[in-house]
Amino acid sequence: MQVRGFEEARAQFGRIPIRNDGLCRCLLEIWQMEGASAFFKGLRPTLLKSFVSISCRFTVYEQICRFLLYQKHS
């Protein structure tokens, strides 16, 4: 575990100047500092979670429909 340099990093932590110039300025700064990919961070896990959730719901729905149709015709 590396501890050297921790105190210097801790002294500088949180000293980033924060300006509240509005949404457009914030978006522009994100674009300039991190690029376009910064706006899509976390998109893949979110889409994967949604895909799994919707797939499970649809499967359960279809199975219930089939079960009810089977019960109706029996």
N, C-alpha and C positions, 0 to 999 in steps of 0.2 A: 504494500500500500504506500503510495507516494504522499508525503505530507509536506515536503519542501515546497515553498512557494504558496502555501495555503493562506498564510497570514496576509501576503500582499494581495492575493485575489480577494480575500475577505474584506480588506480595507477599501477596495474599489467596487465592491458589490453594491448595486443599487444606485450608483452615481451617474447613471445615464440621464442626461437632461430630458425631461418629459415636457413636451409642449402639447397644448390642447388647442390645435388650430382647426379642428373640424375633421369630418369624415374624408373629404377629398384629399386633404393634406396627408392624412394618415395612410390612405390607400397609395398615394404617390410615393411616400417614404418606404412603404413595404415593397412596392414595385422596384424602386431604385436600389434598396439594400439587399433584397433577397430574390428578386426576379418574379416572373409570373408563377412559378411553381409554388410560391409561398401561399397563394390563394387557394391551392388545392391540397394542402397538407391535411392528412386524415381522411381524404376522400375514399381511398381504396378500402380501408377497414370499415368505413361507414357503408359503402356499397356492398361489401361482403356480408356484413351483418344484416342488412336489409334483404339481400338475396336469400340468405338462410332462413330468416324469419318469415318472409313471404312464401317461400317454398314449403316450409312446414305448415303454415296456415292453409295453403291451398291443398296440400296433401290430406290434411285432416278434414277439410271441408268436403273434398271428393269422396273420402272414405265414408263420412257420415251420410252423404247423399246416396251412395251405393247401398249402404246398410238400410237406410229408410226405404229405398226402392225395393230392396229384397224383402223387407218386412211387409210392404204393401202388397206384393204379389204372392206372398206365401199364405 
